[in-house]
């Protein structure tokens, strides 16, 4: 975007005042990815190459310890992270699901200095047939949401779950409640906007973006929030597009098209109703009267609030491409202007790499998770191979106007993962300490998933 110097300066000043200061933007962009560290070696405890040598990292929890303390309690593949962001002792606990054939949920007590006792599995692997736990979000009423990244014809999965006693549950004592009003999809990202609408995605080559609007958005519990409400799918332009891996970005004017009634029930002749009475969100989005826009594996969601109060809903499409050639880059990050419905491209392989001044190209591939720090900066976490090219990218949007086109803006490799056969998942910035972040090392060759804490203040 082009701005006059006066307008840009004013916007920067107002944007800066809207966010808390953090040192995570004080780094030198990495010029390459981390090389491999020894499988099961001591280096797995501190596996990250960081953009600032003064930052520190340490392991807060690992799967092997949990299965030693309580055998069979931890099925691994630790995924997205959130904290108890509201209520008594806010920020004390971290939560994450297991993206495994037997899904579960664990809680880490950051106030517990005892490494062996700070982590508790609160939902035992396989409870209620839970599989492929991926999504992770704290609710406005003070509980924990997760969902299954598993859906397809004939499946019984694709479900959204709430743990209603996440902060108080003892071992395997979490109360896992399915909220079947949400149409079934392959869940990854979840995000609430300031009106408490819930955004979610269908993680599929051709998957859509959805929004659930509760009839009781200020409910004080999940039962009331999910008792009635309407689900919509995002349609860009005339709809029905498939982003694919050999075509342009899909942007422009977008609208939300209802795929359920206002109370959450099926729209006759439109909603695809399953044998158990729930709605297939994927099939319904493809109905000829709906034509939801299909993206190439939409993954995580994050919402950024601009200085003027407008919200941008970001999402990543991990397999999108212009030429089906991953070596010169793959994936896109979009954002939707929530008030106007305008969908724009935020970053892709043509975005400037701040380490080189050239297009990032093949340096950016398979964007998966997104995160946002205390200053409102967006981070992009790749689904690549640790020890080869698994990186976290810092999206430097100096004036917080929702693009990376201004002078000095672009992408910078912020951290890189050396643990072999793993990927980084769930980057999460503390809401109580702007200089602390957490990230999981998922499914490493050693089998020992880890939670890593990063501190920008040594």
C-alpha positions as CSV (number, residue, x, y, z in Angstrom):
1,X,0.0,0.0,0.0
2,X,1.1,3.6,-0.6
3,X,0.7,6.2,2.1
4,X,1.9,9.7,2.5
5,X,4.7,10.1,5.0
6,X,2.4,11.9,7.5
7,X,-0.3,9.3,7.3
8,X,2.1,6.4,7.7
9,X,3.8,8.0,10.7
10,X,0.5,8.7,12.4
11,X,-0.6,5.1,11.8
12,X,2.6,3.7,13.1
13,X,2.4,5.8,16.3
14,X,-1.2,4.8,17.0
15,X,-0.5,1.1,16.2
16,X,2.6,1.0,18.4
17,X,0.5,2.4,21.3
18,X,-2.0,-0.4,20.9
19,X,0.4,-3.2,21.8
20,X,2.7,-4.2,24.6
21,X,6.4,-4.0,24.1
22,X,8.3,-7.2,23.4
23,X,12.0,-8.0,22.7
24,X,11.0,-10.8,20.2
25,X,11.4,-8.3,17.3
26,X,15.0,-7.6,18.3
27,X,16.9,-10.2,16.2
28,X,19.0,-10.7,13.1
29,X,17.2,-12.7,10.4
30,X,18.7,-16.2,10.0
31,X,20.1,-16.8,6.5
32,X,19.5,-20.5,6.5
33,X,17.7,-23.3,8.3
34,X,19.2,-25.3,11.2
35,X,21.1,-28.5,10.5
36,X,20.3,-31.8,12.1
37,X,21.1,-32.7,15.7
38,X,21.7,-36.2,16.9
39,X,18.6,-38.3,17.4
40,X,18.1,-38.8,21.2
41,X,21.1,-36.6,21.8
42,X,21.4,-33.9,24.4
43,X,20.7,-31.3,21.8
44,X,17.1,-32.2,21.6
45,X,16.6,-30.4,24.9
46,X,17.5,-27.1,23.2
47,X,16.8,-27.7,19.5
48,X,16.2,-24.2,18.2
49,X,18.6,-21.9,16.3
50,X,17.3,-18.5,17.3
51,X,17.7,-15.1,15.7
52,X,19.2,-13.5,18.8
53,X,22.0,-15.3,20.6
54,X,21.0,-13.7,23.9
55,X,17.6,-15.4,23.9
56,X,17.4,-18.6,25.9
57,X,15.5,-21.8,25.5
58,X,14.7,-24.8,27.7
59,X,12.6,-27.9,27.7
60,X,9.6,-27.6,30.1
61,X,8.1,-31.1,29.4
62,X,8.8,-34.2,27.4
63,X,6.8,-37.3,26.4
64,X,9.3,-39.9,27.7
65,X,9.2,-38.4,31.3
66,X,5.4,-38.5,31.2
67,X,5.3,-42.1,30.2
68,X,7.8,-43.0,32.8
69,X,5.8,-41.3,35.6
70,X,2.5,-42.9,34.3
71,X,3.1,-45.5,31.6
72,X,0.8,-45.2,28.6
73,X,-0.5,-41.8,29.6
74,X,1.0,-39.9,26.7
75,X,0.3,-40.8,23.1
76,X,2.5,-38.0,21.7
77,X,2.4,-35.8,18.7
78,X,1.9,-32.7,20.8
79,X,0.1,-30.0,18.8
80,X,-1.4,-26.5,19.2
81,X,-0.8,-24.6,22.5
82,X,-3.0,-22.2,24.5
83,X,-3.2,-21.0,28.1
84,X,-5.9,-20.2,30.6
85,X,-6.0,-16.7,29.3
86,X,-8.8,-15.5,31.7
87,X,-10.0,-16.2,35.2
88,X,-8.2,-16.9,38.4
89,X,-4.5,-17.5,38.0
90,X,-4.6,-16.6,34.3
91,X,-1.5,-17.8,32.4
92,X,-0.6,-20.4,34.9
93,X,-1.4,-23.4,32.7
94,X,-0.6,-24.4,29.1
95,X,-2.9,-26.9,27.3
96,X,-2.3,-29.0,24.2
97,X,-3.9,-32.0,22.5
98,X,-2.2,-35.2,21.2
99,X,-2.5,-35.4,17.4
100,X,-2.4,-39.2,17.5
101,X,-4.6,-42.2,16.7
102,X,-5.6,-42.1,20.4
103,X,-6.0,-38.4,21.0
104,X,-5.8,-36.8,24.5
105,X,-5.1,-33.5,26.2
106,X,-2.4,-32.5,28.6
107,X,-1.9,-29.5,31.0
108,X,1.4,-28.0,32.1
109,X,1.6,-26.1,35.3
110,X,4.1,-23.3,34.8
111,X,4.1,-22.5,38.5
112,X,5.3,-26.0,39.4
113,X,9.1,-26.1,39.6
114,X,9.1,-29.9,39.7
115,X,9.8,-31.2,36.2
116,X,8.3,-34.6,36.9
117,X,5.0,-33.3,38.3
118,X,4.2,-30.2,36.3
119,X,2.6,-32.1,33.4
120,X,-0.8,-33.9,33.7
121,X,-2.8,-35.8,31.1
122,X,-6.3,-34.5,31.8
123,X,-8.0,-36.3,28.9
124,X,-6.7,-39.9,28.6
125,X,-5.7,-41.0,25.1
126,X,-8.7,-42.4,23.2
127,X,-11.4,-41.0,25.5
128,X,-14.7,-40.9,23.6
129,X,-12.9,-42.2,20.6
130,X,-11.0,-38.9,20.3
131,X,-8.4,-38.9,17.5
132,X,-6.0,-36.5,15.9
133,X,-6.3,-33.7,18.4
134,X,-5.1,-30.5,16.7
135,X,-7.1,-27.3,17.5
136,X,-6.4,-25.6,20.8
137,X,-8.2,-22.4,22.0
138,X,-9.2,-20.9,25.3
139,X,-12.9,-19.8,25.3
140,X,-14.3,-16.4,26.2
141,X,-16.2,-18.0,29.1
142,X,-13.1,-19.7,30.5
143,X,-12.7,-23.3,29.2
144,X,-10.7,-25.2,26.7
145,X,-11.6,-26.2,23.1
146,X,-10.0,-28.7,20.8
147,X,-11.0,-30.6,17.7
148,X,-10.2,-33.6,15.5
149,X,-8.1,-33.1,12.4
150,X,-9.9,-36.1,10.8
151,X,-12.9,-36.1,8.5
152,X,-14.1,-37.8,5.4
153,X,-16.9,-39.8,3.9
154,X,-18.1,-42.4,6.3
155,X,-16.1,-41.0,9.2
156,X,-17.4,-40.6,12.7
157,X,-14.8,-37.9,13.6
158,X,-14.5,-34.2,12.7
159,X,-15.8,-33.3,16.1
160,X,-15.3,-30.2,18.3
161,X,-14.8,-30.8,22.0
162,X,-14.7,-28.7,25.1
163,X,-12.9,-29.6,28.4
164,X,-15.1,-27.9,30.9
165,X,-12.8,-28.3,33.9
166,X,-9.4,-27.8,32.2
167,X,-7.7,-26.0,35.1
168,X,-8.9,-28.2,37.9
169,X,-9.1,-31.7,36.4
170,X,-6.9,-34.4,38.0
171,X,-5.2,-37.1,36.0
172,X,-7.6,-38.3,33.3
173,X,-10.3,-36.3,35.0
174,X,-11.1,-33.8,32.3
175,X,-14.8,-33.6,31.3
176,X,-14.8,-33.9,27.5
177,X,-18.0,-32.5,26.0
178,X,-18.8,-32.8,22.3
179,X,-20.6,-29.8,20.7
180,X,-22.4,-31.3,17.8
181,X,-24.0,-28.1,16.6
182,X,-20.8,-27.3,14.7
183,X,-20.8,-29.0,11.3
184,X,-18.2,-31.7,11.0
185,X,-14.9,-30.8,9.3
186,X,-11.2,-31.6,9.7
187,X,-10.4,-29.2,12.5
188,X,-7.2,-27.2,12.9
189,X,-7.4,-23.5,13.6
190,X,-10.0,-22.0,16.0
191,X,-10.4,-18.3,16.8
192,X,-12.9,-16.0,18.5
193,X,-13.4,-12.5,17.3
194,X,-14.4,-9.6,19.6
195,X,-18.1,-10.4,19.1
196,X,-17.3,-14.0,20.2
197,X,-18.0,-15.5,16.8
198,X,-16.0,-18.7,16.3
199,X,-14.0,-19.1,13.2
200,X,-12.8,-22.6,12.0
201,X,-11.4,-24.3,9.0
202,X,-11.7,-27.6,7.1
203,X,-8.1,-28.8,6.7
204,X,-8.3,-30.4,3.2
205,X,-7.1,-29.8,-0.3
206,X,-10.2,-27.8,-1.2
207,X,-11.2,-27.0,2.4
208,X,-13.2,-24.0,3.3
209,X,-13.3,-21.3,6.0
210,X,-16.3,-21.2,8.4
211,X,-17.8,-19.0,11.1
212,X,-20.2,-20.0,13.9
213,X,-22.4,-17.2,15.4
214,X,-24.0,-18.2,18.6
215,X,-27.5,-17.1,19.5
216,X,-26.0,-16.3,23.0
217,X,-22.5,-14.9,22.2
218,X,-22.0,-13.7,25.8
219,X,-22.8,-17.1,27.3
220,X,-21.0,-17.9,30.5
221,X,-20.6,-21.6,29.6
222,X,-20.2,-23.8,26.6
223,X,-23.6,-25.5,27.0
224,X,-25.3,-22.2,26.5
225,X,-22.9,-20.8,23.8
226,X,-23.4,-23.9,21.6
227,X,-27.1,-24.5,22.4
228,X,-28.2,-22.5,19.3
229,X,-26.4,-20.7,16.6
230,X,-25.7,-20.5,12.9
231,X,-22.8,-21.6,10.8
232,X,-21.6,-19.9,7.7
233,X,-19.0,-20.7,5.0
234,X,-16.8,-18.1,3.3
235,X,-17.5,-17.5,-0.4
236,X,-15.2,-15.2,-2.3
237,X,-16.9,-13.6,-5.3
238,X,-19.2,-16.1,-7.0
239,X,-17.6,-18.9,-5.1
240,X,-16.9,-22.5,-6.0
241,X,-13.2,-21.9,-6.7
242,X,-10.4,-24.4,-5.8
243,X,-7.1,-22.8,-5.0
244,X,-5.0,-25.9,-5.9
245,X,-1.3,-25.9,-6.3
246,X,-1.1,-24.4,-9.8
247,X,-3.0,-21.2,-9.7
248,X,-3.3,-17.7,-8.4
249,X,-4.3,-16.6,-4.9
250,X,-8.0,-16.3,-4.3
251,X,-8.8,-12.8,-3.1
252,X,-11.4,-10.1,-3.3
253,X,-14.9,-9.3,-1.9
254,X,-16.1,-12.2,0.2
255,X,-19.4,-13.0,1.9
256,X,-20.6,-15.4,4.6
257,X,-23.2,-17.9,3.3
258,X,-25.4,-19.8,5.8
259,X,-25.1,-23.6,5.8
260,X,-27.4,-24.1,8.8
261,X,-30.6,-22.5,10.1
262,X,-30.3,-19.7,12.7
263,X,-30.7,-22.3,15.5
264,X,-28.1,-24.7,14.0
265,X,-30.5,-27.1,12.4
266,X,-30.2,-28.2,8.8
267,X,-31.4,-26.2,5.8
268,X,-33.7,-28.5,4.0
269,X,-32.3,-29.6,0.6
270,X,-29.0,-27.8,1.3
271,X,-27.4,-29.1,4.5
272,X,-26.0,-32.6,4.3
273,X,-27.3,-34.4,7.3
274,X,-25.4,-37.5,8.6
275,X,-26.9,-40.6,10.2
276,X,-26.4,-39.3,13.7
277,X,-28.2,-36.0,12.9
278,X,-25.1,-33.8,12.7
279,X,-24.2,-31.8,9.6
280,X,-21.3,-32.5,7.2
281,X,-19.7,-29.1,6.8
282,X,-17.6,-30.1,3.9
283,X,-20.3,-31.5,1.7
284,X,-22.7,-28.7,2.6
285,X,-20.1,-26.1,1.6
286,X,-19.9,-27.7,-1.8
287,X,-23.7,-27.6,-2.4
288,X,-24.6,-25.8,-5.7
289,X,-26.5,-23.1,-3.8
290,X,-23.6,-22.5,-1.4
291,X,-20.4,-22.7,-3.4
292,X,-18.0,-22.1,-0.5
293,X,-14.5,-21.2,-1.7
294,X,-12.1,-24.1,-1.5
295,X,-8.5,-23.4,-0.3
296,X,-5.6,-25.8,-0.5
297,X,-5.3,-27.2,3.0
298,X,-6.3,-24.2,5.2
299,X,-4.6,-24.7,8.5
300,X,-4.3,-22.3,11.5
301,X,-6.3,-19.1,12.2
302,X,-5.2,-16.0,14.1
303,X,-7.0,-12.7,14.7
304,X,-5.1,-9.4,14.8
305,X,-6.8,-6.2,16.1
306,X,-5.6,-3.0,14.4
307,X,-5.1,0.3,16.1
308,X,-8.5,1.5,14.9
309,X,-10.3,-1.6,16.3
310,X,-10.7,-3.4,13.0
311,X,-10.0,-7.1,13.1
312,X,-8.1,-9.1,10.5
313,X,-8.7,-12.9,10.4
314,X,-5.5,-14.6,9.2
315,X,-5.3,-18.1,7.8
316,X,-2.6,-20.2,6.1
317,X,-3.0,-22.5,3.1
318,X,-0.1,-24.9,3.3
319,X,-0.2,-26.5,-0.1
320,X,-1.1,-23.6,-2.3
321,X,1.2,-22.7,-5.2
322,X,1.3,-21.0,-8.6
323,X,3.3,-23.7,-10.5
324,X,3.1,-27.0,-8.6
325,X,6.9,-26.7,-7.9
326,X,7.6,-26.7,-4.2
327,X,11.3,-25.9,-4.7
328,X,10.6,-22.2,-5.4
329,X,8.1,-21.9,-2.6
330,X,4.7,-23.1,-1.5
331,X,1.9,-21.8,0.7
332,X,0.1,-18.5,1.2
333,X,-1.1,-16.5,4.2
334,X,-4.3,-14.5,3.7
335,X,-6.3,-12.2,5.9
336,X,-10.0,-11.3,5.9
337,X,-11.0,-7.8,6.9
338,X,-13.8,-8.9,9.3
339,X,-15.9,-5.7,9.0
340,X,-15.7,-5.2,5.2
341,X,-15.4,-8.8,4.0
342,X,-12.4,-8.0,1.8
343,X,-10.0,-11.0,1.5
344,X,-6.3,-10.1,0.8
345,X,-3.0,-12.0,0.3
346,X,-0.6,-11.2,3.2
347,X,2.4,-13.3,2.3
348,X,3.7,-16.0,-0.1
349,X,6.9,-17.0,-1.9
350,X,7.1,-13.6,-3.6
351,X,7.3,-11.7,-0.2
352,X,10.7,-10.2,0.5
353,X,13.2,-12.2,2.7
354,X,14.7,-9.5,5.0
355,X,17.9,-11.5,5.2
356,X,18.6,-11.1,1.5
357,X,16.4,-8.4,0.2
358,X,15.1,-10.8,-2.4
359,X,11.9,-12.8,-2.7
360,X,11.8,-15.6,-0.1
361,X,11.0,-18.2,-2.8
362,X,11.7,-21.8,-1.7
363,X,12.6,-20.6,1.8
364,X,8.9,-20.4,2.7
365,X,7.2,-23.8,2.3
366,X,4.2,-25.4,3.9
367,X,3.0,-22.7,6.2
368,X,1.0,-24.4,8.9
369,X,0.5,-22.7,12.3
370,X,0.2,-19.0,12.9
371,X,0.9,-17.0,16.1
372,X,0.7,-13.4,17.3
373,X,3.0,-11.7,19.8
374,X,2.3,-8.9,22.3
375,X,3.0,-6.3,19.6
376,X,0.5,-7.8,17.2
377,X,3.2,-9.3,14.9
378,X,2.2,-12.4,13.0
379,X,4.5,-15.5,12.9
380,X,4.4,-18.3,10.4
381,X,5.4,-21.8,11.4
382,X,6.2,-24.3,8.7
383,X,5.3,-28.0,8.5
384,X,8.7,-29.2,7.2
385,X,11.5,-31.5,8.4
386,X,13.5,-30.6,11.5
387,X,17.2,-30.5,10.7
388,X,16.5,-29.7,7.1
389,X,14.2,-26.7,6.6
390,X,11.6,-26.4,9.5
391,X,11.5,-22.7,10.3
392,X,9.5,-20.0,12.0
393,X,9.1,-16.7,10.1
394,X,8.5,-13.3,11.5
395,X,6.2,-11.1,9.4
396,X,7.5,-7.6,9.8
397,X,4.6,-5.3,9.2
398,X,6.0,-2.1,10.5
399,X,2.9,0.1,10.4
400,X,0.5,-2.7,11.2
401,X,-1.6,-2.0,8.1
402,X,-2.0,-5.7,7.1
403,X,0.5,-5.9,4.3
404,X,4.2,-6.5,3.9
405,X,4.7,-4.1,1.0
406,X,6.1,-1.0,2.7
407,X,9.8,-0.1,2.9
408,X,11.6,-2.4,5.3
409,X,8.8,-4.9,5.5
410,X,8.9,-8.6,4.7
411,X,9.6,-12.0,6.2
412,X,12.5,-12.9,8.5
413,X,13.5,-16.4,9.5
414,X,13.2,-16.0,13.3
415,X,14.0,-19.5,14.5
416,X,14.8,-22.9,13.0
417,X,14.4,-26.5,14.3
418,X,17.2,-29.0,14.4
419,X,15.4,-32.1,15.8
420,X,15.3,-34.7,13.1
421,X,12.0,-35.9,11.6
422,X,10.0,-33.4,13.7
423,X,8.1,-30.3,13.0
424,X,7.4,-27.3,15.2
425,X,3.8,-26.9,16.3
426,X,1.7,-24.5,18.4
427,X,3.9,-21.5,18.8
428,X,2.2,-19.5,21.5
429,X,3.2,-16.1,23.1
430,X,2.4,-15.6,26.8
431,X,-0.4,-13.2,27.4
432,X,1.1,-12.4,30.8
433,X,4.8,-12.0,29.9
434,X,5.5,-10.4,26.4
435,X,9.0,-11.8,26.4
436,X,8.1,-15.5,26.8
437,X,6.9,-17.9,24.1
438,X,6.3,-21.7,23.9
439,X,6.5,-24.2,21.0
440,X,6.2,-27.9,20.7
441,X,8.6,-30.3,18.9
442,X,6.2,-32.8,17.4
443,X,6.8,-36.5,16.3
444,X,10.6,-36.5,16.3
445,X,12.6,-39.5,15.2
446,X,13.4,-40.1,18.9
447,X,9.7,-40.4,19.7
448,X,10.2,-37.9,22.5
449,X,8.0,-34.8,21.9
450,X,9.0,-31.7,23.8
451,X,7.6,-28.4,24.9
452,X,10.2,-25.6,24.6
453,X,10.1,-22.3,26.3
454,X,11.8,-19.3,24.6
455,X,12.7,-16.3,26.6
456,X,13.8,-13.0,25.0
457,X,15.2,-11.7,28.3
458,X,18.2,-13.9,29.4
